[in-house]
């Protein structure tokens, strides 16, 4: 369980991390990734405060530091691909990775770069926008439940059912338009929804689906910088929406909602990772380490075949070798 004492308060050297990760056996590499990600992991602390987790731990990277950071990420992606292959072959577990963050925090980039080495056949990415008419005719978990990963696969949710305790909580007018019976909209609804989510994730755990939740913790200052970049660079104009600026005005309300959400839904089996997101490269390393830790906890292995099957394969091999 991460606490203020455990969280990072001093910049971490990318070169130092590279030195630690380089040359490790796979087993030791996975263990080191778990240890590294632990400082960002929240597993159920009633005293959790978002302010105890920094947004920026290593933003002033020189060229040498950037190269080291990129190399660490490449190593992590390669390790992730190996474990994903075993997950797919074993076909028993599934992994659900949820990304939540304010606009411009880097969700798309993290998904793109961290999952770049994974076999597309074993991974599905789903993005959730405002619910449509059909989705509003169902319970708030329904639309996400339809896209849960099958056994042997990794599912990525770019936003998720957590939007129902974030944007809907900040803008109470949305809740009133969701067709709920009026008597169910009480002062306890957020506590009830957070409880429902925790119970749902516990149910998934009991059915072989591990849930890893990533909160990309970007600062308001860095968000402003990225918004300006999207406006100033023509190739990034398409990324900016007027609604982004509207939501920024509710920054404090969102931070309060995120804090309550993490505090009440973080568990040992379905942890939250509060990732310092002001530096995108560093954030991606933390994300990769968190996913590696989850996969490694499954104790994955390639399925073993019977002696009879081995003998049969040898006979087939001999037949193939004897072909003209």
Number of C-alpha atoms within 10 A of each C-alpha: 17 21 18 15 9 14 17 19 13 10 11 13 15 21 17 12 14 19 13 13 18 12 10 13 10 11 9 12 20 24 17 18 21 21 14 17 21 20 21 27 26 24 23 20 16 11 9 21 16 18 10 15 22 20 23 23 20 20 17 11 16 9 9 11 17 17 15 20 22 18 17 24 23 18 16 26 21 16 19 24 18 14 22 26 18 17 26 23 17 16 15 16 21 26 28 25 22 21 25 22 21 21 19 21 25 25 23 12 14 22 19 12 16 23 22 15 17 19 14 12 9 19 19 16 16 15 12 13 10 11 12 9 9 8 15 16 13 13 11 18 17 13 18 16 12 8 14 20 21 20 19 22 26 28 22 23 21 19 18 20 19 19 16 18 20 20 18 16 17 19 13 10 10 13 15 13 9 17 11 14 8 8 6 9 12 9 8 9 13 19 14 12 18 20 14 14 19 17 13 14 19 17 12 18 17 11 13 16 25 24 23 23 25 25 22 27 25 25 18 16 9 17 18 14 12 18 19 13 15 18 15 11 10 10 10 12 14 10 12 17 13 7 9 14 13 10 16 16 10 13 15 12 17 20 16 14 18 22 15 20 20 25 21 19 22 23 20 11 16 24 23 28 26 28 29 26 29 25 20 19 21 24 26 28 26 28 28 25 28 28 27 25 22 21 22 19 13 16 10 19 13 13 10 9 8 9 9 9 11 12 11 12 12 12 12 12 11 11 10 10 9 8 6 4
